[in-house]
């Protein structure tokens, strides 16, 4: 039977009954059909679900579909709501159509189910065709063998409840003088070993009723023979020999038990089974890892599904049991119960892990072997001195049973942990915790859950109607990790939020996994739009604050959500995760199974904020000089402090004196605050009513320090989205502006920021000059702190050049973004009071550094614009071609000129939006076109195309320049010089026009 309605989609429409969750979309299309003319495509985040009814209770079924990935990174075929237990599912990984099948059994009363196709990557496309739902009876694998009841039973079932029969053909007590070759090969029949180690039959022996596999530090002739057959990029076999024992025939469902003592070296002692598409790793213990001192106490277990027998398409399900025993010091019993419904792992007779069996139904070979895991570190020669390399096995036993197996899980998990989140809305500021956090409750003890780590952490939570807030303080003296995307491998904090508390596996639409590392890089699954974070490094670790939006489910006070947290510890020299702390998850499965989360109650009790008292010291006359239009006013107050390991000086200008003089002046007053304090960070703090009064007079605030100067039109603050957002915090709209505070910060970089600048500039062949300087503006009200990151007009900053430096050595200033990217900002050299400064005009607050940059273009000497091209190339505005030429006479395309314009104006690149149907995110110009369109510099054609590779006409270029001039806020006074005989713009002419735009309208000086 096939219970699917229109499962092949040949009606050209979706089935009448279907539903979806998430923001994605589903459609039937004529492309990508596997059979017939139509197929299903699912795009974006979420899943499509197909209800099926009319099923029989207590009956096994198989859901099958042909599916493939389009642009998605991964998908899942699953079945749920069929027996009250967890979902049955299988991952989809291939980019060509393959058959995917999921087996499940209905419960005693269930006669329906939901089959779903879930786009687990959250973006991209997945294709499917020919859905089927069939009655299935899974026959046990056909094994011909001799079994007996000899009163020897599995350690976990010593009363023989399951009526086990001992297999004489697959069991071995290893009592003979040599390996029984009727049962075992002394080699792996289709693998030589994991490089750099190679399997050697000489490393296998039986003595005193035990099988012994040995790892040795040696070179053998077989290595050269094997290396001669390797591909050019394969690591060689060298230095290490190990051993493998493989069953001569395949085996099937049954109970497998081995009693063994792991070798105390940085090589695995392993017991596993493998077929052509599946593999079950019962344990793979590295006795003495050189990078993980606790490895000898850990029992790694895993399953692998190689779809279609393609080992490159490995769908793994790893887990680790952390024993309290040194597995190299004594013998322990490792068991596997493999049946048609479950795969269960046992340690010394105790069930420690279970996995529902969806695909592991083929017969498999049995293996006992030793392998080098390079990620666990390679052993030294001294560490392998005999008998350290010995993996000793006392027996290998196999039993069969025909007794029925229950659908119910057997693993008894510890009680779910509970915690409480008080109600409150903290400002996200990891470096300066909101007072609300002092009242928030800790979620409970974070303990070592995996690997080895000595870090400690404290986590607290708060909540309101919009967000769940988490603040985690981590003590970790060795901060590292280089993964930009898989940030869980770095020092990081990872939270798991099950908004509906359904405890689903796999994740459903309201389940969130979000990881933020110590540098602020993040990754995850279903991370909602609007998620916010703040990261701060301390002298002995780091702090992460996270605000997770509630998505679609309303959570009243008193409700409970699923929650867990994990703190990952990466360490030198590997710079990847070696261990982690966790709260509730007992099985290391919460990364894919929300059933492992604890319970977090959203309390109706509000966090009480203790009163805050502010001490303002007396004015310090020599440190602050305050003038307005040259008229001296009493200076202000300076408060010194230490923040993020740097010295800070906060200036509070004389408010009354400023307002008194301001009222007597006309518009466009210049308020100058000169701070003569040598601190790492200098902060000017102003209240909102003072800034509003200054803005009403169109005043300019000149904030001058020993590091740099800031010339800020105050209206840029009042008109900003940050200011408007603060004012919107009040329901009545009557915020007392005197309670709004604005901080203007000029600061030196932290050591981490210095390293980031060095790496970023070196990557672009730029030479940093002087010290980077950051410019930050924060608007604060109550517990809210919002950073003002951009302006709608150019704002000037000046940075003094190092003493004695020839200004000709400075090519430009660049912005170094938090992600390490670099962009040019308009820069000119000016002399102020006899000292050279770089004058920077930019639309953003950022970290700036001056750079030198010399570019040699081979073919510009004959160009009349040679010097202009050279200067713009040094500023990274125009680019040479791969062969080192510029080709001045060549015609410029619409994409090229757009990129020049965006770089010249110093615009921060926007994420690629699909503004035009012929501009794709993967193209080199995608972000430039998106940014130019966002700033209204360009327009497309009536057919919604941009035609990026089309050559640019003079008229199109003039229109773009006109739009750019509007961005500067100045009126266009003249057009650039042009050759009226030209219809299209040349590369030489484009450089001249860009130079004209910068000189006349952005910097207002000739560069």
Secondary structure, DSSP 8 states (H G I E B T S, - for coil): ----TTTT-TTSS--SS-EEESS-EEEEESTT-SSSS-EEEEESSEEEEEEE----TT-EEEEEEEEEESS-S-EEEEEESSSSS--EEEEE--SS-EEEEEEEE--SS---EEEEEEETTSSSEEEEEEEEEEE-----------EE--S---GGGTT-TT--EEETTT-B---SSS--TTTEESS-TT---STTEEE-GGGEEEETTEEEEE-EE---HHHHHHHTTS-TTS----SEEE-EEEESS-B-SEEEEEEEE--SSSSEEEEEEE-SSEEEEEEEEETT-SS-TTGGGEEEEEEEEEGGG-TTSEEE--EEEE-SS-TTTS-EEEEEEE-SSEEEEEETTEEEEEEE-SS--S-BEEEEE----GGG----TGGG-TTTTEEEEEEEEEEE--S---SS---------EEEEEE------TTS--GGGGTS-B----EEEEE----EEEEEEEE-SSEEEEEEEEE-S------SS-GGGSSEEEEEEETT----SS--TTEEEEEEETTS-EEEES--TT-EEEEEEETTEEEEEEEEE-TT----TT-EEEEEEEEEEEETTTTEEEEEEESS-SSS-TTT-GGG-EEEEEEEEE--------------TTTEEEEETTEEE--EEEEEEEETTEEEEEEEE-HHHHHHHHTTS-SS-EEEEEE----SEEEEEEEHHHHHHHHHTT-EEEEE-SSEEEEEETHHHHTSHHHHHHHTTSSSS---GGG-EEEEEEEE--HHHHHHHHHHHHHTT-EEEEEEEEEEEEEEETTEEEEE-EEEEEEEEEEE--TT--GGG--EEEEE-TTS-EEEEEEEEEEETTEEEEEEEEEE--EEEEEE-----TT-TTSTTHHHHHHHHHTTSS---TTS---TTSB-BHHHHHHHHHHHHT--------SSTT--TTSTTHHHHHHHHHTT-----TTS---TTSB-BHHHHHHHHHHHHHHHT----------TT-SB-BHHHHHHHHHHHIIIIISSS--
